[in-house]
Amino acid sequence: MTLLRSFIFTAVVVLSLSAASVSTAADAPPAEEQSMADFIRNNPGCLEFNDQCSICAMVDGRAECSTPRIACVKKPYVCTRRADK
C-alpha cells in the first residue's frame, strides 16, 4: 500500500509540474508588437501590408483592412506592395 501511495503522490507532483509549465508558456506575453500607425509612419511607400490576420491597403492616406481570419496568429506587419519610385 505504501508503494501505491508513493506512486500516486509522485504522479500527482509530476502532472502538476507539467501543467504549470504549460500554462506559463501559454500565458507568456507576446513579443513586442508594432502598432499599425507606427508601421505606416515607418513605411511611407507601402501601399498594401498584412499581419497574417488581415490584409490592409492604403486608401486616401488611411489604412483599410479586411476582417481578421478566424483563429489567426497575429505576426509583425509586412509590406506586400510598394509604390513605384
C-alpha positions in Angstrom: 0.0 0.0 0.0 2.9 2.4 0.8 4.3 1.8 -2.6 1.0 2.6 -4.3 0.7 5.9 -2.2 4.3 6.9 -3.2 3.5 6.2 -6.9 0.3 8.2 -6.8 2.0 11.1 -5.0 4.8 11.1 -7.5 2.4 11.0 -10.4 0.4 13.9 -9.0 3.5 16.0 -8.5 4.8 15.3 -12.0 1.5 16.1 -13.6 1.1 19.3 -11.6 4.5 20.5 -12.6 3.8 19.6 -16.2 0.5 21.6 -16.2 2.2 24.5 -14.5 4.9 24.7 -17.2 2.4 24.5 -20.0 0.2 27.3 -18.6 3.1 29.6 -18.0 4.3 29.1 -21.6 0.8 29.9 -22.9 0.4 32.9 -20.6 3.8 34.4 -21.6 3.3 37.9 -23.1 3.6 38.1 -26.9 6.7 39.7 -28.4 6.5 43.4 -28.6 4.2 44.4 -31.4 4.5 47.4 -33.6 1.3 49.4 -33.9 -0.3 49.9 -37.3 0.3 53.6 -37.0 4.0 53.1 -36.4 4.3 50.7 -39.3 2.6 53.1 -41.7 4.8 56.0 -40.4 8.0 53.9 -40.8 7.0 52.6 -44.3 5.6 55.6 -46.2 5.9 53.9 -49.6 4.0 50.8 -48.6 0.6 50.5 -50.4 -0.5 47.1 -49.0 0.5 45.1 -45.9 -0.7 42.3 -43.7 -0.1 40.7 -40.3 -1.2 37.2 -41.3 -4.6 38.0 -39.9 -5.9 41.0 -42.0 -4.9 42.4 -45.4 -4.6 46.2 -45.4 -4.4 48.7 -48.2 -3.7 52.4 -48.1 -6.6 54.4 -49.5 -6.5 58.2 -49.4 -3.8 58.1 -46.7 -5.8 55.8 -44.4 -5.5 52.0 -43.9 -8.5 49.9 -44.9 -8.3 46.4 -43.6 -10.2 43.1 -44.1 -11.8 41.4 -41.2 -9.3 39.2 -39.4 -9.4 35.5 -40.2 -10.7 33.0 -37.6 -8.1 31.7 -35.2 -5.3 33.7 -36.8 -2.0 34.3 -35.0 -1.0 37.9 -35.4 2.5 38.5 -36.7 4.6 41.6 -37.4 3.3 43.7 -40.3 4.9 43.0 -43.7 4.7 45.3 -46.7 3.4 43.3 -49.7 3.2 46.1 -52.3 5.2 49.3 -52.5 4.6 52.4 -54.5 6.7 52.7 -57.7 9.6 55.1 -57.3 
